[in-house]
Amino acid sequence: MRDRAATRAPLALPCLALASAASLLTAIPSLSLSLSRPPQALADHAATRVFRWPDGSLRKEKPPAKRNVVEARAEWEDIVDYCRRTGGCPHCAQGACLRHGFGVSARDHENYCREIGVWNQPVQDLKEKIYMEKRFQ
């Protein structure tokens, strides 16, 4: 596998210390993402969204991340990033994409994903745990 730092190096942006993803979007026009739904529809969807838990029940909170799923996604991550950068995502191809976290800071990516309601903290926590386990084995 290639070095992740080399493939995800952030752009040298003059305004990296921005407070939120919204201010980043307005500050850098090339980073504007057109959402398929208006903000009100996203808010309505987030308010009524439920998740299937392993016991079969539906709950508003996200279920715990599955280790085997996170590990399988990690195996494909390099090729997925390559495909996004070479035409799969027009914003990644331009060099900076808040949705996929390419060419922007991790904080701005997380803020943007939280604003549109797709941030998955349990998966991020499990990714970090797996990384730490592999690093210190």
Contacts in CASP RR format, 6 or more apart in sequence:
PFRMAT RR
TARGET T0000
AUTHOR 0000-0000-0000
METHOD contacts of the structure
MODEL  1
MRDRAATRAPLALPCLALASAASLLTAIPSLSLSLSRPPQALADHAATRV
FRWPDGSLRKEKPPAKRNVVEARAEWEDIVDYCRRTGGCPHCAQGACLRH
GFGVSARDHENYCREIGVWNQPVQDLKEKIYMEKRFQ
1 78 0 8 1.000
2 78 0 8 1.000
7 78 0 8 1.000
7 81 0 8 1.000
8 81 0 8 1.000
8 101 0 8 1.000
8 102 0 8 1.000
8 103 0 8 1.000
9 103 0 8 1.000
10 16 0 8 1.000
10 103 0 8 1.000
10 104 0 8 1.000
10 105 0 8 1.000
11 95 0 8 1.000
11 96 0 8 1.000
11 103 0 8 1.000
11 104 0 8 1.000
13 28 0 8 1.000
13 96 0 8 1.000
13 104 0 8 1.000
15 24 0 8 1.000
15 27 0 8 1.000
15 28 0 8 1.000
16 105 0 8 1.000
18 24 0 8 1.000
18 27 0 8 1.000
18 108 0 8 1.000
20 111 0 8 1.000
20 115 0 8 1.000
21 98 0 8 1.000
21 108 0 8 1.000
21 109 0 8 1.000
21 111 0 8 1.000
21 112 0 8 1.000
21 115 0 8 1.000
22 115 0 8 1.000
24 31 0 8 1.000
24 98 0 8 1.000
24 104 0 8 1.000
24 108 0 8 1.000
24 112 0 8 1.000
25 31 0 8 1.000
25 32 0 8 1.000
25 33 0 8 1.000
25 98 0 8 1.000
25 112 0 8 1.000
28 96 0 8 1.000
30 91 0 8 1.000
30 94 0 8 1.000
30 96 0 8 1.000
31 91 0 8 1.000
31 96 0 8 1.000
31 97 0 8 1.000
31 98 0 8 1.000
31 104 0 8 1.000
33 91 0 8 1.000
33 97 0 8 1.000
33 98 0 8 1.000
33 99 0 8 1.000
33 112 0 8 1.000
35 42 0 8 1.000
35 116 0 8 1.000
37 45 0 8 1.000
42 116 0 8 1.000
42 117 0 8 1.000
46 117 0 8 1.000
49 60 0 8 1.000
50 58 0 8 1.000
50 59 0 8 1.000
50 60 0 8 1.000
51 58 0 8 1.000
51 59 0 8 1.000
51 60 0 8 1.000
51 61 0 8 1.000
51 62 0 8 1.000
51 63 0 8 1.000
52 58 0 8 1.000
52 63 0 8 1.000
53 59 0 8 1.000
53 63 0 8 1.000
54 63 0 8 1.000
62 120 0 8 1.000
62 121 0 8 1.000
62 122 0 8 1.000
63 122 0 8 1.000
64 122 0 8 1.000
64 126 0 8 1.000
65 120 0 8 1.000
65 122 0 8 1.000
65 123 0 8 1.000
65 125 0 8 1.000
65 126 0 8 1.000
67 126 0 8 1.000
67 130 0 8 1.000
70 123 0 8 1.000
70 126 0 8 1.000
70 127 0 8 1.000
70 130 0 8 1.000
71 130 0 8 1.000
74 127 0 8 1.000
74 130 0 8 1.000
81 92 0 8 1.000
81 100 0 8 1.000
81 102 0 8 1.000
84 92 0 8 1.000
84 93 0 8 1.000
84 97 0 8 1.000
84 100 0 8 1.000
84 102 0 8 1.000
85 92 0 8 1.000
85 93 0 8 1.000
85 95 0 8 1.000
85 102 0 8 1.000
86 93 0 8 1.000
87 93 0 8 1.000
89 97 0 8 1.000
89 99 0 8 1.000
89 100 0 8 1.000
89 102 0 8 1.000
91 97 0 8 1.000
91 98 0 8 1.000
91 99 0 8 1.000
91 100 0 8 1.000
91 102 0 8 1.000
92 100 0 8 1.000
92 102 0 8 1.000
95 102 0 8 1.000
95 103 0 8 1.000
96 102 0 8 1.000
96 103 0 8 1.000
96 104 0 8 1.000
97 103 0 8 1.000
97 104 0 8 1.000
98 104 0 8 1.000
98 108 0 8 1.000
98 109 0 8 1.000
98 112 0 8 1.000
99 109 0 8 1.000
99 112 0 8 1.000
99 113 0 8 1.000
100 109 0 8 1.000
101 108 0 8 1.000
101 109 0 8 1.000
110 119 0 8 1.000
113 119 0 8 1.000
END
